């Protein structure tokens, strides 16, 4: 939880001040990325002026989703996650 929260942008870290609170939100709202069977990184893309890291995620139950991680450049030149959008697919993983 602490490592996952460290990748979050400052605004998200302010909303979830503890790793436990952050992971509770991930489990409840982003279940496919909580404990995925498989993650495949796709090429980074730019959409509406923002950088997005797409991932193909096979969830615990075998469903495959596309997770779009919005990336935010920080003042120290690092990148942090500023949001995630999950898109359903019609695919089941192996």
C-alpha positions as CSV (number, residue, x, y, z in Angstrom):
1,X,0.0,0.0,0.0
2,X,2.7,2.5,0.9
3,X,4.6,1.9,-2.4
4,X,1.4,2.2,-4.4
5,X,0.5,5.4,-2.7
6,X,4.0,6.8,-3.4
7,X,3.2,6.6,-7.1
8,X,0.1,8.8,-6.7
9,X,0.1,12.5,-7.5
10,X,0.1,14.9,-4.5
11,X,-3.6,15.7,-4.8
12,X,-4.5,12.0,-4.5
13,X,-2.1,11.6,-1.6
14,X,-3.9,14.4,0.2
15,X,-7.3,12.6,-0.3
16,X,-5.9,9.3,1.1
17,X,-3.4,10.2,3.9
18,X,-2.7,6.5,4.8
19,X,-1.8,3.5,2.7
20,X,-4.7,1.6,4.3
21,X,-7.2,4.3,3.1
22,X,-5.7,4.4,-0.3
23,X,-5.8,0.6,-0.7
24,X,-9.4,0.5,0.5
25,X,-10.3,2.9,-2.3
26,X,-8.4,0.7,-4.8
27,X,-10.1,-2.5,-3.7
28,X,-13.5,-0.9,-3.8
29,X,-13.3,1.2,-6.9
30,X,-10.5,-0.4,-9.0
31,X,-10.8,-4.1,-8.2
32,X,-9.2,-5.4,-11.4
33,X,-5.9,-3.6,-10.7
34,X,-5.9,-4.6,-7.0
35,X,-4.4,-8.0,-7.5
36,X,-4.2,-8.7,-11.2
37,X,-3.2,-12.0,-12.7
38,X,-1.3,-10.2,-15.5
39,X,-0.4,-6.7,-16.5
40,X,0.8,-5.8,-20.0
41,X,2.1,-2.2,-20.5
42,X,1.1,-0.6,-23.8
43,X,2.9,2.3,-25.5
44,X,2.4,5.7,-23.7
45,X,0.1,8.1,-25.5
46,X,-0.9,11.7,-25.4
47,X,-4.6,12.5,-25.2
48,X,-6.1,16.0,-24.9
49,X,-2.7,17.3,-23.8
50,X,-2.2,14.7,-21.1
51,X,0.1,11.7,-21.0
52,X,-1.6,8.4,-20.5
53,X,-0.1,5.0,-19.7
54,X,-2.4,2.2,-20.9
55,X,-2.3,-1.2,-19.4
56,X,-4.0,-4.4,-20.4
57,X,-5.0,-6.0,-17.0
58,X,-6.2,-9.5,-16.5
59,X,-8.2,-9.4,-13.2
60,X,-8.3,-12.2,-10.6
61,X,-11.6,-13.4,-12.1
62,X,-10.1,-13.6,-15.6
63,X,-11.8,-10.5,-17.0
64,X,-9.5,-8.3,-19.1
65,X,-9.8,-4.5,-18.8
66,X,-7.8,-1.6,-20.1
67,X,-6.6,0.6,-17.4
68,X,-5.7,4.2,-18.5
69,X,-3.3,5.8,-16.0
70,X,-3.3,9.6,-16.3
71,X,0.3,10.7,-15.7
72,X,1.3,14.0,-14.2
73,X,4.8,15.5,-14.4
74,X,6.0,16.7,-11.0
75,X,8.3,19.8,-10.3
76,X,11.2,17.4,-9.7
77,X,10.7,15.9,-13.2
78,X,9.2,12.6,-11.8
79,X,5.9,11.2,-13.0
80,X,3.0,10.4,-10.7
81,X,-0.5,8.9,-11.3
82,X,-3.2,11.5,-11.2
83,X,-6.1,9.3,-12.1
84,X,-7.2,5.9,-13.5
85,X,-10.0,5.0,-15.9
86,X,-11.0,1.4,-16.3
87,X,-12.5,0.3,-19.6
88,X,-14.2,-3.1,-20.0
89,X,-13.4,-5.4,-22.8
90,X,-15.2,-8.5,-24.1
91,X,-12.1,-10.6,-23.4
92,X,-11.4,-13.3,-20.9
93,X,-7.8,-14.0,-19.9
94,X,-6.2,-17.4,-20.0
